[in-house]
Amino acid sequence: MSLYERIEADLKASLKKQDSVRLSTLRMLLAAIRNLEIEKKVARLEDPDIIQTIQKQIKQRRDSIEQFGKGGRQDLVDKEAAELAILESYMPEQLKSDELVKLVEGAIAQTGAILKKDAGGVMKLVMEKVKGRADGKVVNQLVMERLR
């Protein structure tokens, strides 16, 4: 079962269960996926593209949680946190920190990067390898810690 089919099946199940939070979250996700399908002019997106779309949705939720928290809107923070948990359930298992460190150090050795200005090449190499299994901010932080 592809990721798209799993999302659609979960949407139908949440409709039957009358789970309004999951239903609205999955509808927004499917809308974002369909918009990307139209943009790319394809009939169905592959799983890596869907994972990338989910990552964007997760980033939006995290930003919203931060902003609503600053604004003192706990009700909206709770809503966004619930949506975030639903979206994260569709992501592949995240890499452990020691595995991520090994990937970053391997990429630095492979590219021969020494200075922070070389971080772009390292980031590109690492992000191709992790493909949704690690947050870009965490990877960037690890890369910057290891370069001068």
Secondary structure, DSSP 8 states (H G I E B T S, - for coil): --HHHHHHHHHHHHHHHT-HHHHHHHHHHHHHHHHHHHHHT-SS--HHHHHHHHHHHHHHHHHHHHHHHHTT-HHHHHHHHHHHHHHHTTS-----HHHHHHHHHHHHHHHT--SGGGHHHHHHHHHHHHTTSS-HHHHHHHHHHH--
